[in-house]
Amino acid sequence: MHYNLWRAPVTSGKIKVLLDGLPVNLPAEYRTLNAIRCRLEAVALASQRILSSLTVDGRPVNLALPMRQSGTICLVEARTIALRDSSILVLKQALQQTEQARDCVETALTLVLINEAPVARELWWNLAPLLKEPVLSLSLLPDDACGSTPEGALPNQLRHWQLEQLAAIIQDAEAACQSDSTIPLSNALENRVLPWLDNLRELIRLWLEAATAKARLELNHTIA
């Protein structure tokens, strides 16, 4: 069902909103998740910070996707990062995009096997554009954002390699689409696409840990 952003459900009752652990007072008309997020974004920007994470009743929200509210909410908790640490936000977004793409591939695996070849090909063609999104997000990272990897490669080099790998994977999947059977495409998704996404996810997690540690160290030096 198509989600209508202009008719988001309204929450009744008291909503507790925390920003970096501190309570935020909301005007009475701020009763939807979209409105609350907008308010939090404004408060964060006024302090030269950016919203980096959001949870609703303990459930994390993907900030890269439109806000979806299915019922009443009681607790909204948000965290921010300083503008100088925006690389952390880029990495979190890339991680979310990678996990979203992986979920879609796992769903497609089942659907490809139970459908005819023409339908399976359409499933793949709808899925393929999602694969490049995390790599495009990573292109916003400066080379000094999180240091080099244990292999000595900088983010720019690894992004280049990731795009080369992705191009080869897409070519393999396209070749599998030429078959009248859906098995080759299913094998390409399971043995080529999923392992690549798993490796990319692990790489982004390592970068995120490094960037977070670097930001924490710089903050400690500033305080000292």
SULLINTA-V193871 format. One record per residue. N is the residue number from 1. RES is the residue in one small letter. SS is DSSP state (alpha for helix, beta for strand, coil for the rest). Layout:
N,RES,SS
N,RES,SS
This chain:
1,m,coil
2,h,coil
3,y,coil
4,n,coil
5,l,alpha
6,w,alpha
7,r,alpha
8,a,coil
9,p,coil
10,v,coil
11,t,coil
12,s,coil
13,g,coil
14,k,coil
15,i,coil
16,k,beta
17,v,beta
18,l,beta
19,l,beta
20,d,coil
21,g,coil
22,l,beta
23,p,beta
24,v,coil
25,n,coil
26,l,coil
27,p,coil
28,a,coil
29,e,coil
30,y,coil
31,r,coil
32,t,coil
33,l,alpha
34,n,alpha
35,a,alpha
36,i,alpha
37,r,alpha
38,c,alpha
39,r,alpha
40,l,alpha
41,e,alpha
42,a,alpha
43,v,alpha
44,a,alpha
45,l,alpha
46,a,alpha
47,s,coil
48,q,coil
49,r,beta
50,i,beta
51,l,beta
52,s,beta
53,s,beta
54,l,beta
55,t,beta
56,v,beta
57,d,coil
58,g,coil
59,r,beta
60,p,beta
61,v,coil
62,n,coil
63,l,coil
64,a,coil
65,l,coil
66,p,coil
67,m,coil
68,r,coil
69,q,coil
70,s,coil
71,g,coil
72,t,coil
73,i,coil
74,c,coil
75,l,beta
76,v,beta
77,e,beta
78,a,beta
79,r,beta
80,t,beta
81,i,beta
82,a,beta
83,l,alpha
84,r,alpha
85,d,alpha
86,s,alpha
87,s,alpha
88,i,alpha
89,l,alpha
90,v,alpha
91,l,alpha
92,k,alpha
93,q,alpha
94,a,alpha
95,l,alpha
96,q,alpha
97,q,alpha
98,t,alpha
99,e,alpha
100,q,alpha
101,a,alpha
102,r,alpha
103,d,alpha
104,c,alpha
105,v,alpha
106,e,alpha
107,t,alpha
108,a,alpha
109,l,alpha
110,t,alpha
111,l,alpha
112,v,alpha
113,l,alpha
114,i,alpha
115,n,coil
116,e,coil
117,a,alpha
118,p,alpha
119,v,alpha
120,a,alpha
121,r,alpha
122,e,alpha
123,l,alpha
124,w,alpha
125,w,alpha
126,n,alpha
127,l,alpha
128,a,alpha
129,p,alpha
130,l,alpha
131,l,alpha
132,k,coil
133,e,alpha
134,p,alpha
135,v,alpha
136,l,alpha
137,s,alpha
138,l,alpha
139,s,coil
140,l,coil
141,l,coil
142,p,coil
143,d,coil
144,d,coil
145,a,coil
146,c,coil
147,g,coil
148,s,coil
149,t,coil
150,p,coil
151,e,coil
152,g,coil
153,a,coil
154,l,coil
155,p,alpha
156,n,alpha
157,q,alpha
158,l,alpha
159,r,alpha
160,h,alpha
161,w,alpha
162,q,alpha
163,l,alpha
164,e,alpha
165,q,alpha
166,l,alpha
167,a,alpha
168,a,alpha
169,i,alpha
170,i,alpha
171,q,alpha
172,d,alpha
173,a,alpha
174,e,alpha
175,a,alpha
176,a,alpha
177,c,coil
178,q,coil
179,s,coil
180,d,coil
181,s,coil
182,t,coil
183,i,alpha
184,p,alpha
185,l,alpha
186,s,alpha
187,n,alpha
188,a,alpha
189,l,alpha
190,e,alpha
191,n,alpha
192,r,alpha
193,v,alpha
194,l,alpha
195,p,alpha
196,w,alpha
197,l,alpha
198,d,alpha
199,n,alpha
200,l,alpha
201,r,alpha
202,e,alpha
203,l,alpha
204,i,alpha
205,r,alpha
206,l,alpha
207,w,alpha
208,l,alpha
209,e,alpha
210,a,alpha
211,a,alpha
212,t,alpha
213,a,alpha
214,k,alpha
215,a,alpha
216,r,alpha
217,l,alpha
218,e,alpha
219,l,alpha
220,n,alpha
221,h,alpha
222,t,alpha
223,i,alpha
224,a,coil
